[in-house]
Amino acid sequence: MRTPVTIRTFVYPQDYPAVRELWENAEPGIRLGRSDNPEEINKKLQRDPDLFLVAESGRQLIGAVMGGFDGRRGLVYHLAVASGYRNQGIGRALMEALETRLRGKGCLKAYLLVTQDNDAVNFYAALGWQPMDLYIFGKELS
């Protein structure tokens, strides 16, 4: 990494505004919904707060990734790096830190969902993630 970066656990609510802004400016790859609102993020943190990571340079938040583990499978959500800091290994460092934490919980396999308009497909492939032949279904429950 060219920029000195610290990877640490997300702190709620202090980090939320900067992470939200990062997600909103992440170009087409991240789609935000109701589950990304502060109340829902706080709810997620009750389960596995150590799987939500941020990258900082100085005091500026420049990257984030949120993970989850249900006891069987891991899931990666919303990896984003600020545009001026991309291609410096920050996304890789966030993913490696998240994968290390997932393994530490006993996670044997993890998934990530990538929208078809997300340019990060090659990035994930370079990290060893493989496309799967699946249909993804979703349903709003409330």
PyMOL commands that set and color helices and strands:
alter all, ss='L'
color gray80, all
select helices_A, chain A and resi 16-24+27-29+34-36+38-45+49-51+83-85+90-104+121-126
alter helices_A, ss='H'
color red, helices_A
select strands_A, chain A and resi 6-9+52-57+60-69+74-81+110-112
alter strands_A, ss='S'
color yellow, strands_A
deselect
rebuild
show_as cartoon
